[in-house]
Amino acid sequence: MNVEITNSMLNDFYECFRTGYEFEFFLKRFLEDLGFTDIKVTKRSGDKGIDLIAYKSSILSLDIDPEKYIIQAKRYKNTVPVKEIREFKGTSSYEKRIFITTSAFTGSGIEEAENDSFRKIILINGEQILRFYIEHPERDYIFDWNPVVSAKKVRNTIKDNSDKRYDKEEFKKNCIIRLISNNDIRARILPIPAEIFEKVKKYKSYNVEIEGKQKKLNINHERRYFGGVTEIYKDAGYYDYKGENKKESYWKIDENENKIIIEFE
């Protein structure tokens, strides 16, 4: 089907995902549609830039072990910089590699992905994803047909392919809500709710899982906050936040696993 992929369509596709983690869950379905099997979103700590793992066999009729692929996913609005390709290539793993983004790749990034035959990276951009589903309407998880990107269909796909533990509406039940101010974001600090602080104040640092990604954060006991959250705010889209309204964060503590779980609004 000869349909032009516009910048508006690509932007609508990008806006379907509130976080990079949601984009990864969407890709579980996309990779399945491409013929991959045993697809898994990796754990959020120690993944070394690997967001998904999948397997594929081109000789299904023979008893041959399928090939393993490691996949990096980036929910980007702007073009993926070449350094991201270079860093993914540098991971100490020899499986086949795929880099998938909602946006596009630079010419130097494409060249970097192809210039080493032993570590060649397959690149898939947002236009290719949309093109695939335009050409396979029987697998339509994206469009309200004109075609117009349907946020509802994409979000249903995310929900269908998500770990139920990360269903935000379920998670928010019985959580502690902590408001994050513009000043907190500017200062790159994450205030700890009083009830949770009482349980962790004996520690210098604590394991924190935010938006599915796990980090060990240092505790400032005098002012009761976690530091070192610049990248966390950046990933959540708060890094350049200049609004006056406070953001909501939802907190639970799992004392058995010595871990705090946080979701942002």
Disulfide bonds with the S-S distance in Angstrom:
none
